[in-house]
């Protein structure tokens, strides 16, 4: 025979369940730690935002600036981070050559490149363009083509420097772009060969010695033909990558006047013109 509960009994049971639920809701909730939160949302910059020396401070640090500059010629390098550049101000401060970022991978073109590339020329500077390499995305040849097609071409006018391959730490992931040392050397060679086919010039290689050692195994094979642009924020350029006995250009700071990234050419302005002429 079924047992019927009274209304009072049902009300008491309901009240007990409600009390339990209320107690559970009042318990403190677990909060993810700051470390876990940071790990869940890594600080990765947007594609296209990379620029020369982006990883130098984080990996190599800063240790002073050069003091004796009588045999060097001052230059700058710029990207979209600088926007429209006051070239007359830089010229008046003694800057005589410049490089502007043109491309990155096969997916990005610097929207300020025309003002930067042409504006530096208009005030009398010898200028050139650089390409930020992303070897994990497309082949070296494909990126050299993209660069040559979108601002990285060269002409024998005495005012146009050869294009630069900016190959350094990956700001978007693994430092060596997920490549072995031999695969990285092959990718760089692929880019350099195609750039020479397209323009008739050997590209300049911009890099840091520590990255070159880590990601190419300190490869020596490009030094004979390709000028070196070394990145080091210190009072001297320090040790060079294997194979190069001297540097052609040196990015010595990211905190210089007017635009931040300042460089020294290893020679007088006549040597800058000689490089431009090929």
Backbone bond lengths (Angstrom), bond angles and torsions (degrees), N, CA, C in turn:
res aa  C-N    CA-C-N  psi(-1)  N-CA   C-N-CA  omega(-1)  CA-C   N-CA-C  phi
1 X - - - 1.450 - - 1.533 109.25 -
2 X 1.361 121.34 125.74 1.466 122.82 -177.09 1.519 111.69 -62.54
3 X 1.327 110.24 145.74 1.464 117.30 178.95 1.510 108.45 -100.17
4 X 1.317 116.88 126.90 1.452 121.69 -179.94 1.519 110.01 -99.34
5 X 1.395 114.34 125.21 1.479 117.77 177.65 1.523 108.80 -82.67
6 X 1.288 113.13 147.76 1.463 117.56 177.70 1.524 109.41 -77.05
7 X 1.344 117.79 161.09 1.472 122.18 176.78 1.514 111.74 -58.20
8 X 1.312 117.32 -34.75 1.461 121.18 179.80 1.519 111.02 -64.82
9 X 1.360 117.09 -41.06 1.464 121.60 -179.53 1.516 110.79 -64.43
10 X 1.369 115.83 -43.18 1.468 119.23 179.90 1.528 110.65 -65.03
11 X 1.317 118.07 -39.46 1.445 122.09 179.10 1.522 111.41 -63.85
12 X 1.360 115.51 -39.03 1.460 118.55 179.84 1.533 111.06 -65.83
13 X 1.330 117.23 -39.77 1.463 121.01 179.22 1.527 110.76 -64.49
14 X 1.315 115.13 -43.07 1.474 120.11 179.57 1.528 110.89 -61.73
15 X 1.332 115.38 -41.53 1.461 120.40 -179.42 1.526 110.98 -64.07
16 X 1.335 116.99 -37.44 1.468 121.36 179.52 1.523 111.14 -65.24
17 X 1.340 117.00 -44.52 1.470 121.74 179.68 1.526 110.28 -63.48
18 X 1.315 116.45 -42.56 1.461 120.64 -179.73 1.530 110.94 -62.50
19 X 1.327 116.27 -38.90 1.456 120.19 179.91 1.523 110.97 -64.76
20 X 1.345 115.86 -39.90 1.460 120.30 179.38 1.531 110.37 -64.16
21 X 1.342 115.74 -45.24 1.463 120.09 179.57 1.521 111.79 -61.98
22 X 1.316 117.32 -40.82 1.453 121.72 179.33 1.520 111.30 -63.50
23 X 1.333 115.52 -39.36 1.456 120.09 178.91 1.525 111.22 -64.67
24 X 1.349 115.21 -40.60 1.467 119.30 179.50 1.526 111.25 -64.84
25 X 1.319 116.16 -40.74 1.458 120.60 -178.87 1.519 112.37 -66.83
26 X 1.327 116.61 -25.93 1.458 120.35 -177.50 1.523 113.21 -83.90
27 X 1.363 117.06 -7.14 1.459 119.89 179.74 1.531 109.57 -68.38
28 X 1.358 119.57 146.33 1.480 121.29 179.07 1.524 111.14 -66.01
29 X 1.303 116.38 137.50 1.458 120.48 -179.90 1.523 110.47 -86.70
30 X 1.332 115.49 146.54 1.462 120.65 178.39 1.514 109.26 -72.52
31 X 1.327 115.85 134.78 1.463 121.66 179.35 1.516 109.13 -112.83
32 X 1.347 118.29 128.70 1.457 119.57 179.58 1.518 110.43 -59.85
33 X 1.322 115.42 143.34 1.458 119.13 178.45 1.516 110.04 -69.75
34 X 1.333 115.22 162.42 1.466 119.70 179.26 1.516 110.52 -62.14
35 X 1.351 115.93 -36.02 1.461 119.46 179.57 1.512 111.04 -63.48
36 X 1.343 115.59 -44.97 1.460 119.66 -179.61 1.513 111.02 -64.38
37 X 1.329 115.92 -40.27 1.453 119.09 179.92 1.522 110.97 -63.99
38 X 1.350 116.56 -40.36 1.459 120.15 179.08 1.512 111.07 -65.81
39 X 1.348 115.75 -40.04 1.454 119.62 -179.97 1.509 110.94 -65.20
40 X 1.334 116.60 -33.74 1.459 120.03 -177.53 1.518 111.26 -72.48
41 X 1.351 117.07 -28.90 1.465 121.11 -179.29 1.524 108.15 -126.68
42 X 1.336 117.61 82.05 1.460 119.86 -177.08 1.522 111.80 -63.08
43 X 1.335 115.18 150.70 1.456 121.11 -178.18 1.526 108.95 -85.96
44 X 1.318 116.22 77.27 1.454 122.11 -178.65 1.527 108.78 -104.71
45 X 1.330 117.86 125.25 1.465 119.89 -179.17 1.528 111.15 -70.29
46 X 1.313 118.30 160.66 1.463 120.55 178.48 1.520 110.97 -70.19
47 X 1.320 115.98 148.52 1.454 121.63 177.59 1.523 109.70 -58.21
48 X 1.321 115.14 137.95 1.447 120.89 -179.30 1.511 113.75 99.22
49 X 1.338 117.41 -13.84 1.465 120.42 -174.77 1.522 113.81 -89.13
50 X 1.325 117.85 -0.98 1.461 120.44 -177.95 1.525 111.20 -69.14
51 X 1.334 115.55 153.96 1.455 120.69 -179.95 1.513 109.04 -154.98
52 X 1.314 115.93 165.11 1.457 121.12 -178.70 1.526 112.19 -53.75
53 X 1.311 115.67 130.49 1.459 120.58 175.88 1.505 114.66 78.23
54 X 1.337 117.08 15.19 1.461 119.70 -174.92 1.533 112.20 -58.83
55 X 1.340 117.01 -31.30 1.463 119.33 -177.16 1.516 114.85 -106.68
56 X 1.325 117.72 3.62 1.464 119.77 -173.71 1.520 112.23 -63.06
57 X 1.315 117.78 -49.30 1.465 119.97 -178.07 1.515 112.00 -61.13
58 X 1.339 116.21 -43.84 1.464 120.29 -177.11 1.525 112.11 -65.87
59 X 1.332 117.38 -34.37 1.467 120.08 -174.25 1.529 113.67 -99.88
60 X 1.335 117.13 -36.25 1.464 120.06 -176.14 1.520 113.63 -113.52
61 X 1.336 117.68 -16.53 1.452 120.95 178.73 1.519 113.38 76.43
62 X 1.322 115.36 -166.14 1.456 122.58 -179.31 1.525 108.82 -133.31
63 X 1.349 115.95 137.40 1.461 119.09 -177.50 1.522 109.91 -146.12
64 X 1.323 116.09 63.40 1.452 120.75 175.57 1.521 113.57 89.90
65 X 1.328 116.23 -175.13 1.454 123.65 178.78 1.527 108.58 -137.40
66 X 1.328 118.00 157.43 1.469 120.10 -179.98 1.522 111.68 -63.56
67 X 1.324 116.04 149.75 1.467 120.46 -177.55 1.526 112.33 -110.70
68 X 1.325 118.72 -38.89 1.463 122.67 -178.85 1.522 108.44 -99.67
69 X 1.368 117.28 119.77 1.459 119.99 -173.69 1.531 113.07 -129.15
70 X 1.289 118.50 15.30 1.460 121.15 -172.34 1.524 113.06 -63.47
71 X 1.311 117.78 -29.49 1.468 120.73 -177.95 1.525 112.50 -99.81
72 X 1.331 116.98 4.55 1.457 121.27 -179.01 1.525 110.53 -108.49
73 X 1.328 115.21 159.95 1.465 120.74 176.40 1.523 108.81 -119.55
74 X 1.321 115.97 126.67 1.472 121.93 -173.88 1.531 111.63 -72.73
75 X 1.341 115.32 138.29 1.457 121.35 176.13 1.516 110.73 -141.86
76 X 1.330 116.15 174.41 1.462 121.92 176.63 1.520 109.25 -138.39
77 X 1.329 115.47 158.22 1.464 120.66 169.68 1.519 108.29 -127.68
78 X 1.327 115.97 140.48 1.464 121.24 -173.85 1.520 110.49 -135.47
79 X 1.330 114.47 160.84 1.469 122.21 177.95 1.526 107.39 -145.60
80 X 1.318 116.43 -166.29 1.473 119.36 -179.71 1.526 112.01 -63.77
81 X 1.326 117.93 -19.90 1.467 121.19 179.74 1.532 111.85 -62.74
82 X 1.332 116.93 -28.24 1.465 119.91 -179.27 1.526 112.86 -88.41
83 X 1.327 117.51 -15.32 1.459 120.23 -178.29 1.515 111.03 62.23
84 X 1.322 116.76 -145.45 1.463 120.89 176.05 1.526 109.05 -71.39
85 X 1.313 115.92 124.58 1.466 121.39 -172.40 1.531 110.75 -96.68
86 X 1.339 118.12 135.71 1.472 121.77 176.02 1.527 110.49 -78.14
87 X 1.310 116.83 83.08 1.462 121.01 -171.66 1.528 112.41 -66.20
88 X 1.304 117.85 -35.01 1.461 119.47 179.52 1.529 111.33 -62.53
89 X 1.330 116.12 -37.95 1.467 120.07 177.43 1.517 110.95 -62.66
90 X 1.324 116.01 -43.60 1.458 120.12 179.33 1.528 111.34 -66.02
91 X 1.320 116.17 -41.55 1.468 119.38 178.01 1.523 110.52 -60.13
92 X 1.315 116.79 -44.89 1.466 121.09 -178.88 1.529 111.55 -64.33
93 X 1.342 116.54 -24.66 1.467 120.09 179.72 1.526 112.24 -85.53
94 X 1.341 117.29 -3.68 1.463 119.89 176.86 1.515 115.55 108.71
95 X 1.323 118.95 0.47 1.470 121.93 178.93 1.521 109.06 -73.54
96 X 1.337 116.85 131.14 1.461 120.79 -175.39 1.525 114.21 -123.27
97 X 1.302 118.53 -6.70 1.457 120.77 176.15 1.524 109.61 -147.20
98 X 1.326 115.60 158.36 1.468 120.01 -174.47 1.523 110.72 -153.70
99 X 1.319 115.01 151.31 1.463 122.54 170.20 1.525 108.52 -126.29
100 X 1.327 115.19 135.67 1.459 121.29 176.91 1.523 109.84 -116.52
101 X 1.315 115.95 136.55 1.464 119.39 175.25 1.524 108.94 -63.35
102 X 1.331 115.44 132.11 1.461 120.68 177.20 1.524 111.16 -105.20
103 X 1.342 115.83 -46.76 1.464 119.55 -171.01 1.521 111.53 -144.61
104 X 1.331 113.76 166.35 1.467 122.62 173.10 1.519 107.56 -144.28
105 X 1.335 116.32 131.18 1.464 119.47 -178.19 1.523 110.34 55.04
106 X 1.328 115.02 -137.44 1.471 120.72 170.91 1.525 108.96 -125.79
107 X 1.350 115.78 29.10 1.462 120.23 -172.93 1.529 113.71 -131.53
108 X 1.330 117.71 -3.35 1.470 117.73 -173.48 1.523 110.81 -141.42
109 X 1.365 114.94 135.62 1.454 123.40 172.84 1.519 108.18 -125.07
110 X 1.311 117.15 130.64 1.456 122.23 -179.09 1.533 109.45 -66.02
111 X 1.327 118.73 116.16 1.468 120.21 -177.74 1.526 113.19 -67.29
112 X 1.341 117.80 -18.48 1.460 121.43 179.61 1.534 112.34 -93.85
113 X 1.317 116.46 -0.35 1.464 119.44 -175.56 1.529 113.39 -55.61
114 X 1.319 120.32 -44.54 1.476 119.09 -179.66 1.531 112.88 -57.71
115 X 1.340 117.67 -46.00 1.457 120.11 179.94 1.529 110.85 -66.17
116 X 1.306 116.76 -38.67 1.454 120.66 -176.86 1.528 111.72 -73.69
117 X 1.301 116.52 -44.98 1.464 122.07 -177.30 1.535 111.15 -70.94
118 X 1.314 116.09 -47.70 1.467 120.30 -178.84 1.530 112.04 -78.31
119 X 1.333 116.36 -34.43 1.456 119.45 -179.38 1.517 112.68 -65.21
120 X 1.327 117.12 -38.86 1.465 120.12 177.56 1.532 110.28 -65.77
121 X 1.316 116.48 -39.90 1.468 121.78 177.00 1.530 110.88 -62.26
122 X 1.319 116.12 -42.31 1.462 120.96 -175.44 1.524 113.02 -62.54
123 X 1.343 117.25 -28.58 1.471 118.55 179.11 1.530 111.92 -91.67
124 X 1.335 116.71 0.00 1.463 120.05 176.00 1.508 116.19 108.25
125 X 1.339 117.66 2.10 1.462 119.87 -179.39 1.530 111.65 -77.93
126 X 1.329 115.25 149.30 1.462 121.84 169.00 1.519 105.76 -85.05
127 X 1.330 116.58 125.91 1.475 117.42 -171.19 1.529 111.51 -134.19
128 X 1.328 113.78 163.96 1.449 121.22 178.74 1.516 109.91 -151.00
129 X 1.330 115.45 -176.83 1.468 121.58 -178.35 1.521 110.11 -125.95
130 X 1.338 115.29 152.96 1.468 118.56 176.10 1.527 111.61 -128.76
131 X 1.332 113.53 157.97 1.463 122.41 -179.74 1.514 108.67 -119.80
132 X 1.353 116.86 126.82 1.466 120.36 174.85 1.528 108.17 -86.51
133 X 1.325 115.85 116.06 1.466 121.02 -174.77 1.523 111.69 -79.52
134 X 1.319 115.95 139.60 1.472 122.31 171.24 1.533 107.13 -130.09
135 X 1.334 117.25 82.46 1.459 121.38 -172.82 1.527 115.74 -64.81
136 X 1.326 117.43 -11.03 1.460 119.93 178.55 1.526 112.16 -84.45
137 X 1.322 118.16 -5.08 1.465 119.78 -172.71 1.523 113.35 -102.02
138 X 1.315 117.65 -51.92 1.465 122.24 -179.04 1.522 108.76 -145.38
139 X 1.314 117.06 173.07 1.462 121.47 -175.04 1.521 111.53 -69.25
140 X 1.327 115.90 162.25 1.442 120.49 176.77 1.518 112.01 -62.33
141 X 1.327 116.80 -40.69 1.462 120.69 179.58 1.525 110.98 -63.21
142 X 1.327 117.05 -42.42 1.467 120.42 179.94 1.517 110.96 -62.48
143 X 1.324 117.13 -39.70 1.461 119.98 -179.78 1.527 111.77 -73.12
144 X 1.331 117.15 -33.89 1.466 119.55 175.52 1.527 110.44 -64.81
145 X 1.318 117.41 -39.87 1.464 121.22 177.06 1.528 110.76 -63.14
146 X 1.311 115.64 -44.95 1.466 120.49 -179.59 1.527 110.41 -61.03
147 X 1.320 115.85 -42.73 1.458 121.73 179.10 1.532 110.55 -63.80
148 X 1.316 117.09 -49.49 1.467 120.92 -178.70 1.525 111.83 -62.37
149 X 1.329 116.23 -32.45 1.468 120.75 -178.71 1.522 113.17 -79.37
150 X 1.342 117.23 -19.41 1.467 120.30 -171.91 1.527 112.33 -130.92
151 X 1.312 116.18 55.09 1.462 120.26 171.79 1.505 115.72 110.87
152 X 1.331 118.08 -8.35 1.460 119.73 -175.92 1.509 115.02 -100.31
153 X 1.318 118.49 12.03 1.459 121.04 179.51 1.521 110.59 -69.66
154 X 1.344 116.05 171.07 1.467 120.63 -178.58 1.515 109.29 -136.19
155 X 1.332 116.61 146.24 1.456 121.28 175.07 1.524 109.05 -136.84
156 X 1.334 116.39 147.70 1.460 121.24 -176.25 1.537 109.66 -85.96
157 X 1.322 116.42 66.97 1.457 120.94 -179.31 1.521 112.39 -110.90
158 X 1.319 116.40 1.23 1.454 120.47 -179.91 1.511 114.57 78.42
159 X 1.349 116.45 -0.83 1.460 121.36 -178.79 1.526 112.19 -121.67
160 X 1.342 116.10 -0.21 1.465 120.53 -175.62 1.522 110.16 -118.37
161 X 1.319 116.13 116.97 1.461 122.42 179.22 1.530 110.31 -81.50
162 X 1.329 117.84 153.75 1.468 119.31 177.60 1.521 111.34 -63.69
163 X 1.328 115.71 154.16 1.455 120.57 -179.61 1.520 112.43 -64.14
164 X 1.326 115.08 157.04 1.466 121.93 -177.95 1.525 110.01 -117.88
165 X 1.331 115.26 133.64 1.465 121.82 168.60 1.518 107.39 -92.86
166 X 1.322 117.20 109.79 1.467 123.19 176.78 1.523 106.99 -88.73
167 X 1.332 115.94 104.02 1.471 121.07 -176.78 1.531 107.62 -123.50
168 X 1.327 115.35 111.17 1.461 121.47 -173.59 1.522 109.89 -155.59
169 X 1.322 117.20 -165.11 1.455 121.70 -176.36 1.532 111.44 -57.44
170 X 1.312 114.61 140.41 1.459 121.65 178.90 1.528 109.66 -76.12
171 X 1.329 119.18 114.17 1.464 120.02 -179.71 1.520 112.88 -76.37
172 X 1.329 117.14 -7.94 1.461 121.16 -174.61 1.537 113.08 -108.10
173 X 1.330 117.81 0.72 1.461 118.87 -177.02 1.521 111.25 173.05
174 X 1.329 116.07 -142.15 1.457 123.04 -177.16 1.526 111.31 -53.80
175 X 1.339 116.59 134.76 1.468 122.03 -173.79 1.518 113.00 -53.60
176 X 1.316 116.38 -38.25 1.468 121.06 -177.57 1.516 112.13 -102.26
177 X 1.317 117.04 19.91 1.469 123.31 174.87 1.535 112.51 60.31
178 X 1.336 115.45 27.28 1.457 119.44 177.59 1.518 114.21 74.99
179 X 1.323 117.86 13.58 1.462 120.97 -176.95 1.531 111.33 -106.20
180 X 1.319 114.92 147.83 1.455 119.79 170.97 1.523 108.78 -71.96
181 X 1.316 116.97 168.04 1.459 119.74 -179.75 1.523 111.50 -61.94
182 X 1.316 117.30 -42.25 1.473 119.87 -179.86 1.519 111.27 -67.39
183 X 1.339 117.20 -37.81 1.465 120.11 178.47 1.522 110.70 -67.64
184 X 1.335 117.46 -35.45 1.454 120.02 177.94 1.525 110.64 -66.75
185 X 1.331 117.13 -43.01 1.461 120.73 177.88 1.528 110.20 -59.73
186 X 1.315 117.26 -41.00 1.466 121.09 179.05 1.526 110.66 -64.51
187 X 1.337 116.56 -41.31 1.467 120.08 -179.41 1.534 110.36 -64.30
188 X 1.323 116.85 -45.22 1.458 120.44 179.73 1.533 110.25 -61.89
189 X 1.328 116.35 -44.85 1.456 119.67 178.30 1.513 112.52 -60.43
190 X 1.316 116.35 -38.02 1.464 122.10 177.73 1.526 110.74 -60.86
191 X 1.321 116.16 -44.69 1.471 120.83 178.30 1.522 110.78 -64.01
192 X 1.316 116.91 -50.47 1.458 120.94 -174.96 1.527 111.80 -62.58
193 X 1.320 116.57 -41.46 1.466 119.88 179.60 1.525 111.48 -63.30
194 X 1.331 116.76 -43.97 1.457 119.22 -178.89 1.526 110.99 -68.98
195 X 1.317 117.21 -38.03 1.464 118.63 178.94 1.524 110.41 -62.19
196 X 1.300 117.25 -40.46 1.468 119.61 178.62 1.528 110.51 -66.05
197 X 1.323 117.29 -39.42 1.464 120.76 176.67 1.522 111.22 -59.75
198 X 1.314 116.28 -40.54 1.460 121.53 -175.47 1.530 113.04 -77.24
199 X 1.325 118.04 -34.34 1.467 120.13 -169.93 1.521 114.22 -118.34
200 X 1.318 117.51 -17.76 1.458 120.24 -174.86 1.513 113.96 82.15
201 X 1.333 118.83 2.91 1.454 123.15 -178.85 1.523 111.64 -117.44
202 X 1.325 114.66 149.90 1.458 120.18 169.34 1.526 107.40 -80.74
203 X 1.317 116.59 127.89 1.455 120.12 179.36 1.526 110.95 -71.34
204 X 1.305 116.10 150.89 1.456 123.34 170.63 1.532 107.67 -77.81
205 X 1.327 117.28 144.10 1.464 121.77 175.08 1.522 108.71 -107.32
206 X 1.340 115.71 120.18 1.469 121.77 173.66 1.521 107.29 -101.04
207 X 1.330 116.99 127.84 1.458 120.11 179.03 1.527 109.37 -164.23
208 X 1.327 115.42 176.01 1.464 123.04 173.23 1.524 108.00 -115.49
209 X 1.311 117.16 142.77 1.462 121.22 -175.67 1.522 111.78 -57.91
210 X 1.327 117.28 -42.23 1.470 119.60 -177.85 1.533 110.98 -64.15
211 X 1.346 117.33 -40.27 1.465 119.47 177.29 1.523 110.06 -66.50
212 X 1.308 117.44 -43.74 1.468 121.73 -178.17 1.527 111.02 -59.49
213 X 1.312 115.88 -41.03 1.468 119.47 177.59 1.523 110.92 -65.03
214 X 1.322 115.64 -47.04 1.467 120.46 -176.53 1.521 112.75 -65.18
215 X 1.330 116.18 -42.94 1.465 118.89 -167.49 1.524 115.44 -103.33
216 X 1.358 117.57 -15.14 1.470 119.50 175.27 1.524 112.22 -118.76
217 X 1.341 116.62 -2.53 1.456 118.60 -175.69 1.518 112.08 72.60
218 X 1.336 117.03 23.73 1.466 124.03 -178.22 1.531 110.74 62.13
219 X 1.299 115.38 47.44 1.467 122.82 -177.84 1.530 111.07 -60.55
220 X 1.331 116.40 138.94 1.470 121.53 -176.63 1.527 113.30 -104.60
221 X 1.317 118.08 -7.23 1.451 121.21 -166.01 1.512 117.70 -71.10
222 X 1.326 118.86 -13.41 1.466 120.29 -177.16 1.530 112.93 -100.48
223 X 1.325 116.87 -7.69 1.459 120.53 -170.41 1.522 113.64 -69.04
224 X 1.314 117.92 -28.95 1.460 119.95 -174.81 1.525 112.58 -65.46
225 X 1.332 117.69 -34.40 1.459 120.88 -173.31 1.525 115.02 -112.09
226 X 1.315 117.98 -22.14 1.457 120.74 -169.45 1.531 111.74 -108.87
227 X 1.328 117.51 119.54 1.468 120.02 177.39 1.528 111.03 -58.70
228 X 1.320 115.96 147.11 1.468 122.16 -179.12 1.520 110.70 -102.68
229 X 1.323 115.14 131.13 1.469 122.94 169.95 1.522 105.59 -113.12
230 X 1.309 117.22 106.57 1.456 121.76 -174.22 1.533 110.51 -92.67
231 X 1.313 116.23 141.78 1.461 122.45 177.64 1.525 109.04 -108.79
232 X 1.311 116.49 116.47 1.467 121.18 175.53 1.517 108.76 -162.43
233 X 1.343 116.05 122.54 1.459 121.81 -177.53 1.528 109.03 -94.74
234 X 1.329 114.86 82.30 1.460 120.53 -174.80 1.521 109.03 -157.03
235 X 1.326 116.60 -177.11 1.461 120.78 -178.27 1.523 112.35 -79.66
236 X 1.325 116.85 -15.99 1.463 121.93 175.89 1.529 108.31 -137.26
237 X 1.328 118.25 158.77 1.470 119.36 177.88 1.511 113.35 -71.16
238 X 1.317 117.86 -14.74 1.457 121.28 176.20 1.524 113.41 70.90
239 X 1.321 114.70 -160.38 1.464 120.71 -179.83 1.528 110.15 -64.82
240 X 1.320 116.37 136.94 1.457 121.37 177.97 1.523 109.78 -97.11
241 X 1.328 117.00 158.52 1.472 119.17 174.15 1.524 110.26 -58.41
242 X 1.313 116.44 152.49 1.464 121.63 -176.89 1.524 110.55 -58.47
243 X 1.340 115.53 140.99 1.456 121.33 177.27 1.513 113.35 100.81
244 X 1.330 117.98 -30.80 1.460 121.30 179.53 1.531 110.20 -93.26
245 X 1.325 115.46 124.48 1.462 120.29 177.12 1.519 111.47 -88.50
246 X 1.333 116.80 -18.33 1.467 120.42 179.38 1.517 108.51 -151.85
247 X 1.320 115.86 160.99 1.455 121.75 176.76 1.513 108.73 -103.91
248 X 1.324 116.91 151.66 1.461 121.89 175.75 1.525 110.19 -92.67
249 X 1.343 115.66 -41.21 1.466 121.19 178.03 1.521 109.46 -134.50
250 X 1.308 115.28 156.07 1.467 120.96 -177.88 1.524 108.87 -140.90
251 X 1.325 115.80 116.59 1.469 120.35 172.24 1.528 106.20 -83.56
252 X 1.331 115.68 110.38 1.455 119.08 -170.81 1.526 113.91 -104.92
253 X 1.339 117.88 -10.96 1.468 119.16 179.36 1.523 110.71 -158.77
254 X 1.320 114.98 155.75 1.467 121.59 171.26 1.529 110.52 -113.61
255 X 1.335 115.87 10.67 1.465 120.27 -177.55 1.531 111.21 -129.71
256 X 1.317 116.46 36.76 1.454 120.32 178.37 1.519 111.37 -79.14
257 X 1.335 117.54 175.89 1.465 120.95 -178.47 1.526 112.80 -71.51
258 X 1.284 116.39 146.11 1.472 127.65 173.18 1.523 113.27 76.71
259 X 1.351 118.81 -58.23 1.466 118.56 -177.37 1.521 114.07 -120.92
260 X 1.306 119.29 -8.17 1.465 120.22 176.65 1.511 113.84 96.35
261 X 1.342 117.26 -67.78 1.462 120.33 -175.30 1.527 110.56 -79.92
262 X 1.327 115.57 108.16 1.465 120.61 179.91 1.526 110.35 -117.40
263 X 1.328 114.19 152.36 1.458 121.41 -171.67 1.518 109.89 -140.40
264 X 1.332 115.21 160.40 1.451 121.53 175.21 1.521 109.22 -124.07
265 X 1.319 116.06 132.05 1.458 121.29 172.43 1.519 107.84 -88.74
266 X 1.313 116.37 135.31 1.462 121.33 -174.29 1.528 110.11 -81.00
267 X 1.341 115.00 71.01 1.450 121.21 -179.17 1.516 110.96 154.80
268 X 1.310 116.07 178.39 1.455 121.85 179.98 1.521 110.23 -79.38
269 X 1.327 116.00 175.56 1.457 120.81 -179.32 1.533 111.10 -61.20
270 X 1.329 118.93 -27.65 1.464 121.32 176.28 1.518 111.72 -61.77
271 X 1.332 116.75 -34.74 1.464 120.77 178.22 1.527 111.10 -72.77
272 X 1.332 116.47 -33.18 1.470 119.49 174.86 1.526 109.13 -63.11
273 X 1.326 116.95 -44.53 1.468 120.54 178.93 1.523 110.86 -63.24
274 X 1.310 116.67 -37.98 1.468 120.47 179.79 1.526 110.52 -62.48
275 X 1.334 117.16 -40.83 1.464 119.96 177.90 1.520 110.31 -65.40
276 X 1.323 115.95 -38.86 1.466 119.61 179.54 1.527 111.16 -63.09
277 X 1.299 117.44 -39.01 1.471 121.39 -177.56 1.535 112.73 -74.61
278 X 1.313 116.40 -25.92 1.462 119.53 177.43 1.504 114.05 83.36
